[in-house]
Amino acid sequence: MLLTYEGGLGHIARMYSSSKSASAAPLFSDVVLRVRTELFQRAEAMGVPFLSVFALPAWVAAGMYWGGPAWLGAPINFLILHPIADHLMQKDPVVPEAPTRAANSWVPTAALVAYPLVHLALVLATVWRAPQVTGWELWAMAGALGSMGGLSMTISHELVHRRNRALKGLGIALLLSCTYPQFFVEHIYGHHKNVGTPKDSATALRGESLYRFLIRGPKFGLINAFQLKPTWMIALSVTQVAIYAAIFAAFGWAGVAVMAVQSALAILTLEVANYIEHYGLERKEISKGVYEPVTPMHSWDSHHFLSNASLYNLGLHAEHHARPAIEYQKLQPNRDGRVFPYGFTAMLLLATVPPLWFRVMNPLLPELDDARRS
């Protein structure tokens, strides 16, 4: 049974209002609560929370304008501020059969189209700026761009699933700007078919640390991509080399260094996301080479409001695997899905410390076995 959120910003508004002093006149307090909640819910219905995706590009633009320590804004936002704010907002209340928020609004689609253009413009501006800076600022610049690149991988994931060729092309352009075109081929034609099986490069095994996964997953994914679509991968690889050659010709080694470092950080972020999304959730082999169907039991969901608003509902992963082509604003949480104990970005950070990750996640896996047997 599918679920969706009723709350989000409206829920936050109610929490905020309930914390105000009770000394105000009850009638006035009720009116203020009602108006504030209605305004927040209207904003949600329009898809306004999804515009939070532009926070990281804004930090990169600030670094471009002010330089120096301003470049640190993007990684600080991504690694510290976002997980804290996500935790403070907590999870959305989940209500059966509530209407999907923002499903019919033009804002989510407009944001989806605008983001790649903003990202590509900032990448070009940053590699242009690279020869003009030296020392730590050059690496801070690459770190800021890499923080945004990790988010851009999420946007590319949404775009390459679209049937519209122009949108799919924007998704591939984003992946090329992060030096990871293999994701398009392996994810669409490999991962969605093989998730939860030994054939999948993006399913982390129970007890496998993030660092072992990072050695295995990307290499396995690249091999899979060439096996699945060799002609496409040759064309994408030639295009990628041409991009680096053009950057070197125009901006020298400094431009190449910024492009390479930001790509490495973006790829790292994507692969950490791959690691956590299906950790330990393996499909049962019912006969040689044949596996049980994919169910919500084979993905980890996140129901934290800010995570899903700023990552285009990436946390609603079980529903995504059930209906891969559906637009992100129409995704719904699933009653039978498995839910992370913390927000998505907090789980990304937790995965970098394997003992803590295993301590939090491994106790949840026997519950999955019991649920499957029942």
N, C-alpha and C positions, 0 to 999 in steps of 0.2 A: 504494500500500500504506500503510495507516494505521499510525501508530506511537503509542506513549504513553510516559510517563516511568516509569522504575524508578529511584528514587533520591530526588531532592528532599531532604527533611529527613534521610532515611536516608543519602543521599550526603554531606550535610554532617556527619552524625555520624561517618561513616567517615573523612572528611578530618580532623575534629577529633581523633579517636582516634589516627590515624596520626601526628599531630604530637606526641603525648605521648612522654615519655622512654621509651626502649627498655630502661631498667634494671629496669622492673617485671617480675615473673615472667611468662613467656609465657602460662601457663595463665590467670592472673588477668586479664591484658590481653585475652586472647581473650574471656573471659566478659564483661568490661565492654563491649567493642566489640559483642558479640552482643546484650547486653541493651539498650544505648543505641540501636543501630540498629533493633532490634525495636520499641522504644517510639516512635521517630520514625516508623517506617513505619505503626504502628497509628494514630498521630495523623493521618498523611496519609490513611489509609483512611477515617477518620472525617470528613475535610474540615476539620480544625482549622486548617491554614494559611490557608484562606479567611476566617477570622475576623480576619486582619490588616487587612481592609477597614475595621475599626472604629478603626484607629489615628488617622486624621485627625479623625473626630468626637470622639475622646477629647481631642485637642489643642484643638479648638474649645470643648469643655466646660471644659477647663482655663482657657482664656482667659475664658470666662464667669464662672468661679468666682474667679480671682485678678485678672483684668483686667491692664492695663498691658502689660509686655513678654511676658506669657504668651500674648497674642494672636499673637505672631510664631512660636509653636511650629508651627502647622499649615503655613504656607508654607515654613519652614525644613525641616520634615520632607519635604514634597513636592518641593521644588526641590533639596535638598542631601543630606539623610540617606538618603532612599529610593534615588536613583540610585547612591550610593556603596555602600550595603549590597547592592543588586542586583548590582553589578559584582563585589563580593567573593564573593558566593555563586556567581557564574558560571552557566553553563548546566547544566540537568539532563542527565544521560546519557540517550540515547534508545535504546530496545531494541525490536526488532520484536515485535509481537503480544503485548506484556505487557498484563495486565488494566488497565482504566481505573481510576485511583485515585479513591476517594470517589464512584463512580458510584451506589452504592446507599445512601449515608449520608443521614440526615435533616438533618445539620448544614448543608450548602450551601443547601438550600431554606429552612431556618429563618433563616439569615443573610440570604438574599435578601429575605425578607418583613420581617425586623426592620429592615434598614438604612433603607428609606424612612421608616419611622415615626420612627427616630432623627433622620434628616436633617430631616424636616419640623418636628419638635419643636425642634431647634436653630435652624432658620431663624426660627420664630416667637419663640423666646426672644431671639434676637439683635436682631431688629427691635424687639422690646419694650424691649430694653436701649439701643437706639440713642439715644433722646432724652436719656438720662442721662449720655452721655459726649460729649466735644468734642475738637477738634483731631486730632492724629495717631492717637489711640486709636480714633476713629470709623473712620478709613481702615484701620487695622490690623485692626479687627473685620471690616470688609468683605473685606479680603484673606484673613483666616482662613476666612471662610465661603465665599469664592470658591474657595479651594484645595480645600475639601471638595466644593464644587459641581462641580468638574471630575471628581472621582471619582464623584459622584452621576450624572453623565451616563452613565458606564459602566454603572452599575447600572440606569438607566432603559433603556439599550439592551438589556440582558438581559430586562427585564420586558416591554417592548413587543413582543418577539418571542414571548412566551408566548401560548398559545391561551386560557388561563384568563382570563376577563374581569376578575376581581378583581385579578390580578397585572398585567394590561395597564393597568388603571386606576391602580394604584400607580405604574407607569412614567410615565404621562401626568401624574400629580400631581407627580412629581419634575421633569419637564420644565417644567411651569408654575411651579414654585418657582424655576427658573433662567431663566424668560422665554424658553423656546425650544421651544414646542409643535410648531413646524413640523417638527422632527426626526422626530417620530413618523410623520407622513404621508410626508415625502420619503424617509426611510430605508427604510421597509417597502415602499412602493409604487413608489419611484423608483430608489433606489440599488441595491438587490439585483437589479433587472432590468437596469439600465443601466450597472453598474460597468464601468470600463475603456473607456467610449465617450464621445464628445462630449456625449451627453445627460445624463451624470452630473455632478452638482454636487460630488461628493465624491472625484473622481479627479483628482489633481494631475498635470499634464503634465510630461514630461521637460524639465528646465531651467527650470521655473516656480518662482520663489521662494515661500517661505511667505507673504510679504507681498502678492504679487500674487494668490495663492490666496485669502487672507483677504478681498480686495476682491471677487473673483469668486464664490467658493463660497457663502457665506451668502445673498447676494442671489439667485443662481441657484436655490439650494435653496428659498427662500421663494416665488419665482415658480412653481417646479415644484410645490410643495405646494398652492398655490391652484389650479393647473391640474388636479392629480390629484384632489383632494377639496375643492372649493370650499365646500360646505356645512359640512363638518367644520372647515375652517380658519376660517370665519366664527364658528362656535360657540366654537372654542378661543380666538380673538382676543378675543371678547366676554368670555369667562371671564378671560383674562389682564388685560384692562382693569379688570374688576371686582375682581380681587385687588389691583391697585395702588391702586384707589380706597379699598378697605377698609383697606389699610395706611396710606394718607394720613390717613384719618379717625381711625384709632386711634393712630397713632404719629407723624404729621406728616411734614415733609420729611426729617428724619433717618432715619426708617424707610424712606422711599422711596429715599433715597440709598444706604443699605446694601443694600437689595434690588437696586437697579439695578447697583451696582458689583460685587457678588458674582455677579450674573447675567452681566455682561460678562466676568468672569474665567472663569466656568464655560464660557461659550460659546467663548471663546478656546481653552481647553484642549481642548474637543471638536473644534474645527475644526483645531487642530494635529494631533490624533490622526487625523482624516480625511485630512489632508495626507500624513502619513507612511505610512498603511496601504496605499495603492495608488500611491505615487509612481512615475510613469514606466511603469506597467504597463498599457499600452493593448491592448485586444483588436483583432485584425485584422479589417478589414471584408472579408467574402468576397463580398458583392454589395451593391448600393446599399441602405443602411439595415439590412443584415443583418450581424451580427458573429459571430465564432467563439464557441463556448460558453465559459462561465466555467470556468477551471481553477485549480489551486493556483498556477500561474504568475502569476496576476493579483492576488495579495495578498502582503504582507510579514508573516512570522511573527516572533514573539519566543519563544525557548525559555528565557529566564532565569526561574529559579524564583520569585523574589520578585515580579517583574512580574506573572506569571500568577496567583500566589496572591492578591495584593492588588488586582488588576484583574479578577478573575473570568474568567481565561483569555482576556482580550481579545487577547492576543498570539497565540492560536491562530486566526488570522483566516481562513486558507485553508479550514480545516475548517468554520468558521462559515458561510462563503459556500456551501459544499457542502451543509450541512444547517442552515439558519437557525433552525429551531424546536427544535433539540436543546438540552438543558440544558447550562449552561456547564461543570458538573463532569464531563460526559461527552465534552467536546471532546478531540480528540487531535491531536498534531502530525502533519504529513503529509510523507512522504519527498520528494514532488515540490514542496513549497512552498519559498518563498524566505525566508531567515532574516536578520534584522537582525544586524549585527556586535556591537551592544551592546544592553543592556536597553531596555525600552519607554520608561521615563521618561527615560533618557539620550538616546534618539533624539528625544523631544519637545524636549529642551533643544538638541540639536544642530541641529534644524530652524530654530531661531531665528537661527542664524548661517549664512546661505545659502552663503557661500564654503566653509565647512567641510562643510556638508551635501552640496554638490555634489561636493566632493573625496572624500568617503567613499562616496556612493551612486552617482554617475554611472558610475564604473568597473564597477559590478556590472551595469549595464543591458546592455552588449554580450553578457555571458554569457547573459542571458535571451533575446536575439535568436538566439544560436547554438543554445540549447536548443530554441527553438521551431522553428527550421529543421530540426533533426535529428529 
